[in-house]
Amino acid sequence: MRIYLAGPDVFLPDPMKAAKVKQEICQKYGFIGMFPFDNKLNLTHLSPKDAGIAIYKSNIQLMDSCDLIVANMTPFRGSSMDVGTAFEMGYMTAQGKPVFGYTNDGRLFADRIPQISPDLDNWGMAIEHFDMVDNLMLEAAIIVSGGEVRSQQIEPDNYYTELKVFEEVVKIAAKKLLS
C-alpha cells in the first residue's frame, strides 16, 4: 500500500532528506511512502502561478495513486496546521481513503489560539472547544475514515524533524490496514 506523506515538510531546508527518512519508516512497516516531490517536475520555464498549478495537478495525481494519507498536522505559520495539508486530507477523505495524522504540538487546538477570554480569540470570534488537536473537521475526518491521530509535545525547534509520533502513526496504520 502507498501512503501519501502530507505536511509542511516540503518547506524544510532539505525536504528530500526528511522524505527519505519518512519513506524508510514506511518501508519498515510494509508501506511505500510517497512524498510530494516524488513526481519530478520541470518548473523552470513556468510563471509562478503556472508552477503552482503544475504542482497542484502533480500532487492530485500522486494522491490518486495512494491508498491512504499520513498528515503532519503540526502547527505551521500560525495556530493551525498547514492549509495545503488540510486540503489534501479533505481530498483523500472525499475519496473514501483512510486518513491518519500526527502533530508534534501536544496542545489542544483551543489552547494554541491567542485569546482575550477562554471563549473568544483576539478578534472576538468564538473558540471551538472540542478537545481536538486542530479544527474539528480535520480530526473528525481522521476518526470517521478509520484512521487515528496522535500527538506529542516537543520543543518547537524540532517540530518538523522529530519523527517518533510519525512512526507511531505508521505503525498503527500497518496494524489496521495490513494485518
Contacts in CASP RR format, 6 or more apart in sequence:
PFRMAT RR
TARGET T0000
AUTHOR 0000-0000-0000
METHOD contacts of the structure
MODEL  1
MRIYLAGPDVFLPDPMKAAKVKQEICQKYGFIGMFPFDNKLNLTHLSPKD
AGIAIYKSNIQLMDSCDLIVANMTPFRGSSMDVGTAFEMGYMTAQGKPVF
GYTNDGRLFADRIPQISPDLDNWGMAIEHFDMVDNLMLEAAIIVSGGEVR
SQQIEPDNYYTELKVFEEVVKIAAKKLLS
1 30 0 8 1.000
1 31 0 8 1.000
1 32 0 8 1.000
1 67 0 8 1.000
1 68 0 8 1.000
1 177 0 8 1.000
1 178 0 8 1.000
2 31 0 8 1.000
2 32 0 8 1.000
2 33 0 8 1.000
2 34 0 8 1.000
2 65 0 8 1.000
2 66 0 8 1.000
2 67 0 8 1.000
2 68 0 8 1.000
3 26 0 8 1.000
3 31 0 8 1.000
3 32 0 8 1.000
3 33 0 8 1.000
3 34 0 8 1.000
3 66 0 8 1.000
3 67 0 8 1.000
3 68 0 8 1.000
3 69 0 8 1.000
3 70 0 8 1.000
3 170 0 8 1.000
3 173 0 8 1.000
4 33 0 8 1.000
4 34 0 8 1.000
4 62 0 8 1.000
4 63 0 8 1.000
4 66 0 8 1.000
4 68 0 8 1.000
4 69 0 8 1.000
4 70 0 8 1.000
4 88 0 8 1.000
4 92 0 8 1.000
5 19 0 8 1.000
5 22 0 8 1.000
5 23 0 8 1.000
5 26 0 8 1.000
5 33 0 8 1.000
5 34 0 8 1.000
5 35 0 8 1.000
5 36 0 8 1.000
5 69 0 8 1.000
5 70 0 8 1.000
6 36 0 8 1.000
6 69 0 8 1.000
6 70 0 8 1.000
6 71 0 8 1.000
6 72 0 8 1.000
6 84 0 8 1.000
6 85 0 8 1.000
6 88 0 8 1.000
6 89 0 8 1.000
7 71 0 8 1.000
7 72 0 8 1.000
7 76 0 8 1.000
7 81 0 8 1.000
7 82 0 8 1.000
7 84 0 8 1.000
7 85 0 8 1.000
7 88 0 8 1.000
8 72 0 8 1.000
8 74 0 8 1.000
8 76 0 8 1.000
8 81 0 8 1.000
8 82 0 8 1.000
8 85 0 8 1.000
8 160 0 8 1.000
9 15 0 8 1.000
9 18 0 8 1.000
9 19 0 8 1.000
9 22 0 8 1.000
9 35 0 8 1.000
9 72 0 8 1.000
9 160 0 8 1.000
10 35 0 8 1.000
10 36 0 8 1.000
10 37 0 8 1.000
11 76 0 8 1.000
12 18 0 8 1.000
12 160 0 8 1.000
12 161 0 8 1.000
15 35 0 8 1.000
15 37 0 8 1.000
16 35 0 8 1.000
16 37 0 8 1.000
18 160 0 8 1.000
18 161 0 8 1.000
19 35 0 8 1.000
19 37 0 8 1.000
19 38 0 8 1.000
21 163 0 8 1.000
22 33 0 8 1.000
22 35 0 8 1.000
22 163 0 8 1.000
22 166 0 8 1.000
23 32 0 8 1.000
23 33 0 8 1.000
23 35 0 8 1.000
25 163 0 8 1.000
25 166 0 8 1.000
25 167 0 8 1.000
25 170 0 8 1.000
26 32 0 8 1.000
26 33 0 8 1.000
26 170 0 8 1.000
27 33 0 8 1.000
28 170 0 8 1.000
29 170 0 8 1.000
29 171 0 8 1.000
29 173 0 8 1.000
29 174 0 8 1.000
29 178 0 8 1.000
30 174 0 8 1.000
30 178 0 8 1.000
31 170 0 8 1.000
31 173 0 8 1.000
31 174 0 8 1.000
31 178 0 8 1.000
34 62 0 8 1.000
34 65 0 8 1.000
34 66 0 8 1.000
36 55 0 8 1.000
36 58 0 8 1.000
36 59 0 8 1.000
36 62 0 8 1.000
38 62 0 8 1.000
39 58 0 8 1.000
39 59 0 8 1.000
39 61 0 8 1.000
39 62 0 8 1.000
41 54 0 8 1.000
41 55 0 8 1.000
41 58 0 8 1.000
43 51 0 8 1.000
43 52 0 8 1.000
43 54 0 8 1.000
43 55 0 8 1.000
46 52 0 8 1.000
46 54 0 8 1.000
59 88 0 8 1.000
60 91 0 8 1.000
63 69 0 8 1.000
63 88 0 8 1.000
63 91 0 8 1.000
63 92 0 8 1.000
63 95 0 8 1.000
64 95 0 8 1.000
66 92 0 8 1.000
66 97 0 8 1.000
67 97 0 8 1.000
67 98 0 8 1.000
67 177 0 8 1.000
68 92 0 8 1.000
68 97 0 8 1.000
68 98 0 8 1.000
68 99 0 8 1.000
68 100 0 8 1.000
68 173 0 8 1.000
68 177 0 8 1.000
69 88 0 8 1.000
69 89 0 8 1.000
69 92 0 8 1.000
69 97 0 8 1.000
69 98 0 8 1.000
69 99 0 8 1.000
69 100 0 8 1.000
70 100 0 8 1.000
70 101 0 8 1.000
70 102 0 8 1.000
70 166 0 8 1.000
70 169 0 8 1.000
70 170 0 8 1.000
70 173 0 8 1.000
71 81 0 8 1.000
71 85 0 8 1.000
71 88 0 8 1.000
71 89 0 8 1.000
71 99 0 8 1.000
71 100 0 8 1.000
71 101 0 8 1.000
71 102 0 8 1.000
72 81 0 8 1.000
72 82 0 8 1.000
72 85 0 8 1.000
72 101 0 8 1.000
72 102 0 8 1.000
72 103 0 8 1.000
72 160 0 8 1.000
72 166 0 8 1.000
73 81 0 8 1.000
73 85 0 8 1.000
73 101 0 8 1.000
73 102 0 8 1.000
73 103 0 8 1.000
73 133 0 8 1.000
73 134 0 8 1.000
73 138 0 8 1.000
73 149 0 8 1.000
74 81 0 8 1.000
74 102 0 8 1.000
74 103 0 8 1.000
74 104 0 8 1.000
74 105 0 8 1.000
74 159 0 8 1.000
74 160 0 8 1.000
75 81 0 8 1.000
75 103 0 8 1.000
75 105 0 8 1.000
75 112 0 8 1.000
75 159 0 8 1.000
76 82 0 8 1.000
76 85 0 8 1.000
79 109 0 8 1.000
79 112 0 8 1.000
79 113 0 8 1.000
79 114 0 8 1.000
80 86 0 8 1.000
80 109 0 8 1.000
80 112 0 8 1.000
80 134 0 8 1.000
80 135 0 8 1.000
81 103 0 8 1.000
81 134 0 8 1.000
81 138 0 8 1.000
86 134 0 8 1.000
86 135 0 8 1.000
86 138 0 8 1.000
89 99 0 8 1.000
89 138 0 8 1.000
89 141 0 8 1.000
89 142 0 8 1.000
90 99 0 8 1.000
90 141 0 8 1.000
92 98 0 8 1.000
92 99 0 8 1.000
92 145 0 8 1.000
93 99 0 8 1.000
93 141 0 8 1.000
93 144 0 8 1.000
93 145 0 8 1.000
96 145 0 8 1.000
97 145 0 8 1.000
98 145 0 8 1.000
98 146 0 8 1.000
98 147 0 8 1.000
98 173 0 8 1.000
98 176 0 8 1.000
98 177 0 8 1.000
99 141 0 8 1.000
99 142 0 8 1.000
99 145 0 8 1.000
99 146 0 8 1.000
99 147 0 8 1.000
100 142 0 8 1.000
100 147 0 8 1.000
100 148 0 8 1.000
100 149 0 8 1.000
100 169 0 8 1.000
100 170 0 8 1.000
100 172 0 8 1.000
100 173 0 8 1.000
101 142 0 8 1.000
101 147 0 8 1.000
101 148 0 8 1.000
101 149 0 8 1.000
101 150 0 8 1.000
101 169 0 8 1.000
102 149 0 8 1.000
102 150 0 8 1.000
102 151 0 8 1.000
102 165 0 8 1.000
102 166 0 8 1.000
102 168 0 8 1.000
102 169 0 8 1.000
103 133 0 8 1.000
103 134 0 8 1.000
103 149 0 8 1.000
103 150 0 8 1.000
103 151 0 8 1.000
103 152 0 8 1.000
103 165 0 8 1.000
104 151 0 8 1.000
104 152 0 8 1.000
104 153 0 8 1.000
104 154 0 8 1.000
104 158 0 8 1.000
104 159 0 8 1.000
104 160 0 8 1.000
104 162 0 8 1.000
104 165 0 8 1.000
105 112 0 8 1.000
105 133 0 8 1.000
105 151 0 8 1.000
105 153 0 8 1.000
105 154 0 8 1.000
105 156 0 8 1.000
105 159 0 8 1.000
106 133 0 8 1.000
106 151 0 8 1.000
106 152 0 8 1.000
106 153 0 8 1.000
107 153 0 8 1.000
108 131 0 8 1.000
108 132 0 8 1.000
108 133 0 8 1.000
109 128 0 8 1.000
109 130 0 8 1.000
109 132 0 8 1.000
109 133 0 8 1.000
109 134 0 8 1.000
109 135 0 8 1.000
110 127 0 8 1.000
110 128 0 8 1.000
110 129 0 8 1.000
110 130 0 8 1.000
113 121 0 8 1.000
113 127 0 8 1.000
114 121 0 8 1.000
114 122 0 8 1.000
115 121 0 8 1.000
115 122 0 8 1.000
115 127 0 8 1.000
116 122 0 8 1.000
116 124 0 8 1.000
118 127 0 8 1.000
119 126 0 8 1.000
119 127 0 8 1.000
119 129 0 8 1.000
120 126 0 8 1.000
120 127 0 8 1.000
121 127 0 8 1.000
128 135 0 8 1.000
128 136 0 8 1.000
130 136 0 8 1.000
130 139 0 8 1.000
132 138 0 8 1.000
132 139 0 8 1.000
132 140 0 8 1.000
133 139 0 8 1.000
133 149 0 8 1.000
133 151 0 8 1.000
139 149 0 8 1.000
142 148 0 8 1.000
142 149 0 8 1.000
143 149 0 8 1.000
146 176 0 8 1.000
147 172 0 8 1.000
147 173 0 8 1.000
147 176 0 8 1.000
148 169 0 8 1.000
148 172 0 8 1.000
148 176 0 8 1.000
149 169 0 8 1.000
150 165 0 8 1.000
150 168 0 8 1.000
150 169 0 8 1.000
150 172 0 8 1.000
151 165 0 8 1.000
152 162 0 8 1.000
152 164 0 8 1.000
152 165 0 8 1.000
154 162 0 8 1.000
END
